[in-house]
Amino acid sequence: MKAPATSIDEAVRLTTLRSLDILDSLGEERFDRLTRMAKQMFRVPIALVSLVDENRQWFKSCVGLDVSETSRDISFCGHAILGDEVFVISDTLKDDRFSDNPLVLEDPHIRFYAGCPIRVANGSRIGTLCIIDREPRDFCAEDEELLKDLAAMVEQELTAVQLATLDEMTNLTNRRGFMGVANKILSLCVRNQIPATLAFIDLNNFKSINDQHGHAEGDRALVDFSQQLATAFRSSDVVARLGGDEFVVLFTGTSRQHAEKTMIKFSSVLEEANKKPEGKYRLSFSYGLVDYNHHAYPAIEDFLEQADLLMYENKVSRRSMST
């Protein structure tokens, strides 16, 4: 058996998926309708809308299976999201990658698989619309086009979700998306006694960039800074733009001391990026770090407010030291 590899944009892909706040959500008719259509049109026993998380694939919609998720390392969809085209296995027993896969040898006894990658607005492939049969079968070009059409309908539904939780300019999670994801993550941290730390980040001198170089350049600065943020942290960290020049990173399973080291490292990475000859200005930031305590911060807004206050104090201190 061959476990699926991870995509080169895995950190962005996972951040995008989690920003949708759709994992482990209740079933929805708009997705169930599409899996029923796929099952009927292709005359297969199983059809899924599968979302591939870091260590699992979770089924937003599932017809023909009693489980809601499986491990990513045995998933077929983990392979499917690595490419742009429909991923087809006509006979799993004749494919060395899958012939000894537990999903082939045991229930549900997959012999045929076809999965079309599902993309969202920023291009991330977050899962598939897939069909499964317990008998080998052929899959012609016309079949592939039909599966693509159904997958496009799934993408339309997910785009409607994404537009509500994604910052259009930077492709980071927006405030609404962050609040939804953070509440779930922090509840999990409390139940399992997992530490969490919040970094509240403010881009320095943003107003002067706008004033001296124009708003188009200011937007470019926000995008550049966001790209640096998106690639600087672990795939399990939640990175978001709250609005304007304010950003946050929610670290889980991490102490404040470790988060501090990570922020210092990010500052060094940003300094290296500032050395590009075409740069018109330096990007820098101020931040405040707060360990999560659900007694001190019963609401996520309280947590944000405390981190924002510490960020502001650090920014003032920084200004005093530079004068």
C-alpha positions as CSV (number, residue, x, y, z in Angstrom):
1,M,0.0,0.0,0.0
2,K,1.2,3.5,-0.8
3,A,0.1,6.3,1.6
4,P,-0.8,9.6,-0.2
5,A,1.8,12.3,-0.3
6,T,1.1,15.9,0.9
7,S,0.7,18.8,-1.6
8,I,3.3,21.5,-1.9
9,D,0.8,24.1,-0.7
10,E,-0.4,21.9,2.3
11,A,-0.2,24.7,4.9
12,V,-2.4,27.0,2.8
13,R,-4.7,24.1,1.8
14,L,-5.3,23.1,5.5
15,T,-5.8,26.8,6.6
16,T,-8.3,27.3,3.8
17,L,-10.2,24.1,4.7
18,R,-10.4,24.9,8.4
19,S,-11.4,28.5,7.6
20,L,-14.6,27.2,6.1
21,D,-15.7,26.0,9.6
22,I,-17.3,23.0,7.9
23,L,-15.4,20.0,9.3
24,D,-17.6,18.0,11.7
25,S,-20.6,20.1,10.8
26,L,-24.1,18.6,10.5
27,G,-25.4,17.2,7.2
28,E,-26.8,19.6,4.7
29,E,-29.4,18.8,2.0
30,R,-27.5,20.8,-0.6
31,F,-24.5,18.4,-0.4
32,D,-26.6,15.3,0.2
33,R,-28.6,16.0,-3.0
34,L,-25.4,15.9,-5.1
35,T,-24.1,12.6,-3.6
36,R,-27.6,11.1,-4.3
37,M,-27.4,12.3,-7.9
38,A,-23.9,10.8,-8.3
39,K,-25.0,7.5,-6.9
40,Q,-27.9,7.3,-9.2
41,M,-26.2,8.6,-12.3
42,F,-23.3,6.2,-12.1
43,R,-25.2,3.3,-10.5
44,V,-22.7,2.9,-7.7
45,P,-23.4,1.9,-4.1
46,I,-21.3,4.6,-2.5
47,A,-20.9,8.4,-3.3
48,L,-19.1,10.9,-1.0
49,V,-18.2,14.5,-0.6
50,S,-14.9,14.0,1.2
51,L,-12.8,16.7,2.8
52,V,-9.1,15.9,3.4
53,D,-7.8,17.2,6.8
54,E,-4.3,16.8,8.1
55,N,-4.7,13.2,9.4
56,R,-8.2,12.1,8.2
57,Q,-10.7,12.4,5.4
58,W,-14.1,13.5,6.7
59,F,-17.3,13.0,4.8
60,K,-19.5,16.1,4.5
61,S,-22.0,14.0,2.6
62,C,-22.0,10.2,2.5
63,V,-24.3,7.8,0.7
64,G,-23.7,4.1,1.2
65,L,-21.3,4.1,4.1
66,D,-22.0,4.1,7.8
67,V,-18.7,5.8,8.9
68,S,-18.1,9.6,8.9
69,E,-14.4,9.5,8.4
70,T,-11.3,7.4,7.7
71,S,-7.6,7.8,8.2
72,R,-5.9,9.9,5.6
73,D,-3.0,7.5,5.2
74,I,-5.4,4.8,3.7
75,S,-7.6,7.3,1.8
76,F,-8.0,7.3,-1.9
77,C,-9.1,10.9,-1.8
78,G,-5.7,11.8,-0.4
79,H,-4.2,10.7,-3.7
80,A,-6.9,12.4,-5.7
81,I,-6.3,15.9,-4.4
82,L,-2.7,15.9,-5.6
83,G,-3.7,16.4,-9.2
84,D,-6.2,18.5,-11.2
85,E,-7.9,15.7,-13.1
86,V,-10.3,13.0,-12.1
87,F,-8.4,10.2,-10.3
88,V,-9.6,6.8,-11.5
89,I,-8.7,3.3,-10.2
90,S,-10.5,0.8,-12.4
91,D,-9.5,-2.3,-10.4
92,T,-7.8,-1.8,-7.0
93,L,-6.6,-5.4,-6.9
94,K,-4.5,-4.7,-10.0
95,D,-2.9,-1.5,-8.6
96,D,0.1,-1.9,-6.3
97,R,-0.8,1.4,-4.5
98,F,-4.1,0.0,-3.3
99,S,-4.2,-3.8,-3.6
100,D,-3.4,-4.4,0.1
101,N,-5.3,-1.3,1.4
102,P,-7.6,-2.0,4.3
103,L,-10.4,-0.3,2.5
104,V,-10.0,-2.8,-0.3
105,L,-9.4,-6.0,1.7
106,E,-12.0,-5.1,4.3
107,D,-15.3,-3.2,4.4
108,P,-16.3,-1.4,2.2
109,H,-14.2,-3.6,-0.2
110,I,-13.4,-0.9,-2.7
111,R,-12.7,-2.3,-6.2
112,F,-13.4,0.8,-8.2
113,Y,-12.8,4.5,-7.3
114,A,-13.2,7.7,-9.2
115,G,-12.7,11.1,-7.4
116,C,-12.7,14.6,-8.8
117,P,-10.8,17.2,-6.8
118,I,-12.9,20.0,-5.3
119,R,-11.3,23.4,-5.4
120,V,-12.3,26.6,-3.7
121,A,-11.8,30.3,-4.6
122,N,-8.0,30.4,-3.9
123,G,-7.3,27.3,-5.9
124,S,-6.8,24.9,-2.9
125,R,-8.0,21.4,-3.5
126,I,-9.7,20.6,-0.2
127,G,-11.4,17.3,-1.0
128,T,-13.2,15.3,-3.7
129,L,-16.6,14.3,-5.0
130,C,-16.0,10.5,-5.4
131,I,-17.8,7.4,-6.3
132,I,-17.0,3.9,-5.2
133,D,-18.0,0.4,-6.5
134,R,-17.4,-3.0,-5.1
135,E,-16.8,-4.4,-8.6
136,P,-14.1,-3.3,-11.1
137,R,-15.4,-1.1,-13.9
138,D,-14.3,1.1,-16.8
139,F,-14.7,4.8,-16.7
140,C,-14.8,6.6,-20.0
141,A,-14.1,10.3,-20.9
142,E,-17.9,11.0,-20.9
143,D,-18.1,9.6,-17.4
144,E,-15.3,11.9,-16.3
145,E,-17.0,15.0,-17.7
146,L,-20.2,14.1,-15.8
147,L,-18.3,13.6,-12.5
148,K,-16.5,17.0,-13.1
149,D,-19.9,18.7,-13.7
150,L,-21.2,17.3,-10.4
151,A,-18.0,18.3,-8.6
152,A,-18.4,21.9,-10.0
153,M,-21.8,22.0,-8.3
154,V,-20.2,21.0,-5.0
155,E,-17.6,23.7,-5.5
156,Q,-20.3,26.3,-6.0
157,E,-21.8,25.3,-2.6
158,L,-18.4,25.4,-0.9
159,T,-17.6,28.8,-2.5
160,A,-20.8,30.2,-0.9
161,V,-19.5,29.0,2.4
162,Q,-15.9,30.3,1.8
163,L,-16.9,33.8,0.7
164,A,-18.5,34.2,4.1
165,T,-15.3,33.2,6.0
166,L,-12.4,34.2,3.8
167,D,-10.8,37.6,3.4
168,E,-11.1,38.4,-0.3
169,M,-7.9,40.4,-0.6
170,T,-5.4,38.2,1.3
171,N,-7.1,34.7,1.1
172,L,-6.6,34.4,4.9
173,T,-9.4,33.5,7.2
174,N,-11.5,36.6,8.0
175,R,-12.8,37.7,11.4
176,R,-16.0,35.7,11.1
177,G,-14.1,32.5,10.0
178,F,-11.6,32.9,12.8
179,M,-14.2,33.4,15.5
180,G,-16.0,30.2,14.5
181,V,-12.8,28.1,14.2
182,A,-11.2,29.5,17.4
183,N,-14.3,28.9,19.5
184,K,-14.2,25.2,18.5
185,I,-10.5,24.8,19.0
186,L,-10.5,26.5,22.4
187,S,-13.3,24.3,23.6
188,L,-11.3,21.3,22.5
189,C,-8.2,22.7,24.3
190,V,-10.2,23.1,27.6
191,R,-11.6,19.6,27.4
192,N,-8.3,17.9,26.7
193,Q,-6.1,20.3,28.8
194,I,-4.2,21.4,25.7
195,P,-2.3,24.8,26.0
196,A,-3.2,27.5,23.5
197,T,-1.6,30.9,22.8
198,L,-2.9,33.8,20.8
199,A,-0.7,36.3,18.9
200,F,-2.3,39.6,18.0
201,I,-0.3,41.2,15.2
202,D,-0.4,44.7,13.8
203,L,1.5,45.7,10.7
204,N,3.7,48.7,11.5
205,N,3.6,52.0,9.6
206,F,0.7,50.9,7.3
207,K,-0.8,54.4,7.2
208,S,2.5,55.8,6.0
209,I,2.7,53.2,3.2
210,N,-0.7,54.3,2.1
211,D,0.1,58.0,2.3
212,Q,3.5,57.8,0.6
213,H,2.9,55.1,-2.0
214,G,-0.9,55.1,-2.5
215,H,-3.6,52.7,-1.5
216,A,-2.8,50.2,-4.3
217,E,0.6,49.8,-2.8
218,G,-0.9,49.6,0.6
219,D,-3.1,46.7,-0.5
220,R,0.0,45.0,-2.0
221,A,1.8,45.4,1.4
222,L,-1.1,43.6,3.1
223,V,-1.0,40.8,0.5
224,D,2.8,40.4,0.8
225,F,2.6,40.3,4.6
226,S,-0.3,37.8,4.5
227,Q,1.7,35.5,2.2
228,Q,4.6,35.6,4.6
229,L,2.2,34.8,7.5
230,A,0.5,31.9,5.6
231,T,3.7,30.1,5.1
232,A,5.6,30.9,8.4
233,F,3.5,28.8,10.8
234,R,2.5,25.2,11.3
235,S,-0.4,23.8,9.4
236,S,-2.2,23.4,12.8
237,D,-2.0,27.1,13.6
238,V,-4.9,29.3,12.6
239,V,-3.8,32.5,10.8
240,A,-6.4,35.2,10.1
241,R,-6.8,38.8,9.1
242,L,-9.3,40.5,11.5
243,G,-9.5,43.6,9.3
244,G,-7.3,46.5,8.2
245,D,-3.7,45.9,9.3
246,E,-4.6,43.6,12.2
247,F,-3.9,39.8,12.1
248,V,-3.9,37.0,14.6
249,V,-2.3,33.6,14.9
250,L,-3.8,31.0,17.3
251,F,-1.2,28.4,18.4
252,T,-2.4,25.1,19.9
253,G,-0.3,22.6,21.9
254,T,2.2,25.5,22.4
255,S,3.3,27.4,25.4
256,R,3.7,31.2,25.3
257,Q,7.5,30.8,25.5
258,H,7.5,28.6,22.3
259,A,5.2,31.0,20.6
260,E,7.5,33.8,21.4
261,K,10.4,32.0,19.8
262,T,8.2,31.4,16.7
263,M,7.3,35.1,16.4
264,I,11.0,36.1,16.7
265,K,11.8,33.6,13.9
266,F,9.0,35.0,11.8
267,S,10.4,38.5,12.3
268,S,13.8,37.3,11.0
269,V,12.1,35.7,8.0
270,L,10.4,39.0,7.2
271,E,13.7,40.9,7.5
272,E,15.2,38.6,4.9
273,A,12.2,39.3,2.6
274,N,12.8,43.0,3.1
275,K,16.2,42.7,1.5
276,K,14.8,42.3,-1.9
277,P,16.1,45.1,-4.1
278,E,12.7,46.0,-5.5
279,G,11.3,46.8,-2.1
280,K,10.0,50.3,-1.6
281,Y,9.6,50.0,2.2
282,R,10.2,47.6,5.1
283,L,7.5,45.4,6.4
284,S,7.5,45.0,10.2
285,F,5.0,44.2,12.9
286,S,4.2,44.5,16.6
287,Y,2.5,41.8,18.5
288,G,1.1,40.7,21.8
289,L,1.0,37.1,23.1
290,V,-1.5,35.7,25.6
291,D,-1.8,32.2,27.0
292,Y,-5.4,31.0,27.0
293,N,-7.2,30.7,30.3
294,H,-10.9,30.0,29.9
295,H,-11.6,31.4,33.4
296,A,-9.9,34.7,32.7
297,Y,-11.3,34.8,29.1
298,P,-14.7,33.2,29.1
299,A,-15.4,34.6,25.6
300,I,-13.1,34.7,22.6
301,E,-13.6,38.5,22.5
302,D,-12.0,38.8,25.9
303,F,-9.0,36.8,24.7
304,L,-8.6,39.0,21.6
305,E,-8.9,42.2,23.7
306,Q,-6.1,41.2,26.1
307,A,-3.8,40.2,23.2
308,D,-4.6,43.5,21.4
309,L,-3.8,45.5,24.6
310,L,-0.4,43.8,24.9
311,M,0.3,44.4,21.2
312,Y,-0.5,48.1,21.7
313,E,1.8,48.3,24.7
314,N,4.6,46.7,22.7
315,K,4.1,49.1,19.8
316,V,4.2,52.1,22.1
317,S,7.4,50.7,23.8
318,R,8.9,50.1,20.3
319,R,8.2,53.7,19.3
320,S,9.8,55.1,22.5
321,M,12.9,53.1,22.0
322,S,13.3,54.4,18.4
323,T,13.1,58.0,19.4
